[in-house]
Amino acid sequence: MKLGVNRKKLSDLAAEEIKHWVMSSEMQAGDRLLPEKELMERLGISKGTMREALKSLEVQGVIKITAGAGGGASVTSVSYEKTAELLSNYFFFEKIDALQIYELRSIVEPHVAVSVVGLLTEEHFQRLERCIAYCCNEPEDADSRRSQRIEELAFHDVLAELCPNPLLSFVSRFINRLLADLVVYKKMYQIKENTIALVNHNAHSKLLEAYRREDAEAVGILMQEHMEECAMHIVELEAMVESRFLGATPDLPISGLSR
């Protein structure tokens, strides 16, 4: 199929055409694209435009280009890390707050939690137990609190990675990433709150027990309650951080950040 003559967008159009061909051909990671010359002939474009298109696809993480004899372009699997990084760049300018994040998280997380009941192996249970153990002690300083908050998110990442629905899995992991960025960017960990670790420890421990029983109903209820509690505490903590930033008195009571 020949492409149009829109010079400004020709390489982008060629890249899209190649992506559509990869999808329609059901190519897998590692499969090689057609030789560059044959792609040029099929698309009716010059060598320079072809290389711009391939470079664009390589930057997107869709293909990998190797040089030298026997080299060329092959299909790659776009990583979660690369996709999340690009998406994070968009949300960086949207100034998302904790309440907005939890409006979505409260919907997604219970579904993800229930979807993995019966799928956890002993290795998964050990990872969850390590997350819980790391966060069960009172943190010594701000750096320790930050590490605990990130490790608490790691508990949920284990579940998200195991989720059989790739869309739910990605959204859940990305929400966790947004929360981690929020905690670090707004320096929420700098406010000392002794109950945070305990609240998270209790919630995650109950979930772990329900997972070992393979009790889907209990998992769903516990996670929903956990998200509601999380939303309340994270919003409260965010308000305290912003008050401190504005010079208001920060010594207000807080019941604890959980996730």
SULSUL-V538984 format. One record per backbone hydrogen bond with DSSP energy under -1.0 kcal/mol. NH is the residue of the N-H (numbers start at 0). CO is the residue of the C=O. E is the energy in kcal/mol with one decimal. If there is no record, write none. Layout:
nh-><NH:NH>
co-><CO:CO>
e-><E:E>
//
This chain:
nh-><2:6:8:12:13:14:15:16:17:18:19:20:21:22:23:24:25:26:29:30:32:38:39:40:41:42:43:44:49:50:51:52:53:54:55:56:57:58:59:61:63:65:70:71:73:74:75:82:83:84:85:86:87:88:90:91:92:93:100:101:102:104:105:106:107:108:111:112:113:114:116:118:124:125:126:127:128:129:130:131:132:133:134:135:144:145:146:147:148:149:150:151:152:153:154:156:157:158:159:160:161:168:169:170:171:172:173:174:175:176:177:178:179:180:181:182:183:184:185:187:189:190:195:198:199:200:201:202:203:204:205:206:207:208:209:210:211:212:214:215:218:219:220:221:222:223:224:225:226:227:228:229:230:231:232:233:234:235:236:237:238:239:240:241:242:243:244:245:246:247:251>
co-><42:4:5:8:9:10:11:12:13:14:15:16:17:18:19:20:22:21:74:27:72:34:35:36:37:38:39:39:45:46:47:48:49:50:51:52:53:54:55:56:73:71:67:65:63:30:61:78:79:80:81:82:83:84:86:87:89:90:96:97:98:100:101:103:103:104:107:108:109:110:113:115:120:121:122:123:124:125:126:127:128:129:130:132:140:141:142:143:144:145:146:147:148:149:150:152:153:154:155:156:157:164:165:166:167:168:169:170:171:172:173:174:175:176:177:178:179:180:181:182:186:187:192:194:195:196:197:198:199:200:201:202:203:204:205:206:207:208:209:213:214:215:216:217:218:219:220:221:222:223:224:225:226:227:228:229:230:231:232:233:234:235:236:237:238:239:240:241:243:242:249>
e-><-1.5:-1.3:-1.0:-2.8:-2.3:-2.2:-2.3:-2.3:-2.2:-2.2:-2.5:-2.0:-2.5:-2.4:-2.8:-1.9:-1.3:-2.3:-3.2:-2.4:-2.7:-2.3:-2.3:-1.9:-2.3:-2.4:-1.6:-1.6:-2.2:-2.2:-1.8:-2.2:-2.4:-2.3:-2.2:-2.1:-2.0:-2.3:-1.9:-2.3:-2.8:-2.6:-2.2:-2.0:-2.3:-3.4:-2.8:-2.0:-3.2:-2.0:-2.1:-2.3:-2.5:-1.4:-1.8:-1.6:-1.1:-1.3:-1.8:-2.4:-1.4:-2.7:-2.2:-1.1:-2.3:-2.5:-2.2:-2.9:-2.2:-1.9:-1.4:-2.4:-2.3:-2.2:-1.9:-2.4:-2.6:-2.1:-1.9:-2.2:-2.8:-2.2:-1.1:-1.0:-2.1:-2.4:-2.3:-2.2:-2.4:-2.1:-2.3:-2.4:-1.4:-1.5:-1.1:-1.7:-1.8:-1.0:-2.4:-2.8:-1.0:-2.7:-2.2:-2.5:-2.6:-2.2:-2.7:-2.5:-2.0:-1.8:-2.4:-2.4:-2.3:-2.5:-2.3:-2.7:-2.1:-3.4:-2.4:-1.8:-1.5:-1.4:-1.1:-2.7:-2.3:-2.5:-2.4:-2.0:-2.6:-2.2:-2.1:-1.8:-2.4:-2.1:-2.0:-2.3:-2.1:-1.5:-2.4:-1.1:-2.3:-2.4:-2.1:-3.0:-2.5:-2.0:-2.5:-2.3:-2.5:-2.1:-2.3:-2.6:-2.6:-1.7:-2.2:-3.0:-1.8:-1.7:-2.7:-2.5:-2.1:-1.8:-2.3:-2.3:-2.2:-2.3:-2.2:-1.8:-1.1:-2.9:-2.8>
//
